[in-house]
Amino acid sequence: MFDASDPKPPDGLDEIRSVRGGRPAWVDLAAAFPLGEPRGIYPHGLDLQSVVPGVVKMWFRTTTGHWVAWTNFKIGGQDGAGGAHVGQHVIEQALEPRREGATWINRSGRLSG
């Protein structure tokens, strides 16, 4: 599926390259859904600012040379209830490899959840 001239996904995500059975990843919803300034607080709304566990199924190269991954994850309700299971393409900047039992460390090196 990858361009023969550059068959590897983005740097730092090499262990996700083989997607047979899927590979665990952290999905930074704020990076995947850049919404801008808040318009209010809605306790029962979808939380698109958190980092959630997901599974990368396949990497794809875009026409502009960027990488996106078909990823499955759950977007939860802000109050912890409800939410939606999602399968969609996610930009590489919104993904980090995840090891079972590990806590997500954001790109600035701070623990985030």
C-alpha positions in Angstrom: 0.0 0.0 0.0 2.9 2.4 0.5 4.8 4.2 -2.2 7.7 1.9 -3.1 10.2 4.9 -2.9 9.4 5.5 0.8 7.5 2.6 2.4 8.0 3.7 6.1 5.5 5.7 8.2 6.6 8.8 10.0 9.7 8.9 12.3 9.1 7.6 15.8 6.2 5.5 14.7 8.2 2.7 13.1 6.7 0.1 15.5 3.3 0.9 14.1 4.4 0.2 10.6 3.1 -3.4 10.6 -0.6 -3.1 11.3 -1.6 -6.7 11.1 -4.1 -7.0 13.9 -3.6 -3.2 14.7 -1.1 -1.4 16.8 -1.9 0.6 20.0 -1.6 4.3 19.8 -2.5 7.4 21.7 -4.8 9.7 19.8 -4.5 13.4 20.8 -8.0 14.6 20.0 -7.1 18.3 20.2 -4.6 17.8 17.4 -7.0 15.6 15.4 -9.8 18.1 15.8 -8.3 21.6 16.0 -11.4 23.6 17.1 -10.1 27.0 18.1 -11.4 29.0 21.0 -14.1 27.4 23.2 -17.7 28.7 22.7 -19.0 27.7 26.1 -19.0 24.7 28.5 -21.4 21.8 27.7 -21.2 19.1 30.3 -22.8 16.5 28.1 -20.9 17.3 24.9 -18.2 15.2 23.3 -14.7 15.7 24.8 -12.4 16.6 21.9 -9.6 17.9 24.0 -8.4 14.7 25.7 -5.9 12.0 24.7 -7.5 8.6 24.2 -6.2 5.1 23.5 -6.7 3.9 19.9 -5.6 1.2 17.5 -3.9 2.1 14.2 -5.1 -0.3 11.4 -3.3 1.1 8.3 -1.0 4.0 7.2 -1.8 6.0 4.1 0.3 8.6 2.2 -1.6 11.7 1.2 -1.2 13.4 -2.2 0.8 16.1 -0.4 3.3 13.5 1.1 1.8 13.5 4.6 0.9 10.4 6.5 -2.5 9.6 8.0 -3.5 6.4 9.8 -6.9 4.7 9.7 -7.5 4.5 13.4 -10.2 3.2 15.7 -10.9 5.0 19.1 -13.6 6.2 21.3 -14.6 9.8 21.8 -16.1 10.1 25.3 -18.7 12.4 26.7 -17.3 15.3 28.7 -19.0 13.9 31.9 -17.7 10.4 31.2 -21.0 9.1 29.8 -22.0 8.4 26.3 -19.6 9.0 23.5 -19.0 7.4 20.1 -16.8 4.7 18.7 -14.9 6.2 15.7 -13.0 4.8 12.8 -11.3 7.5 10.7 -8.1 8.8 9.2 -6.0 10.7 11.8 -3.0 12.9 10.9 0.4 11.6 12.1 0.9 14.6 14.4 -2.1 13.5 16.5 -0.7 9.9 17.1 1.9 8.5 19.5 2.9 4.8 20.0 1.2 3.3 23.1 2.4 0.4 25.2 -0.1 -1.4 27.4 -0.2 0.1 30.9 1.9 3.1 29.9 0.8 6.7 30.6 0.8 9.2 27.7 3.7 11.7 27.6 3.0 14.6 25.3 5.6 16.0 22.9 6.8 18.5 25.6 7.6 15.6 27.9 4.8 16.2 30.4 2.6 13.4 31.7 -0.9 14.0 30.3 -3.1 11.0 31.3 
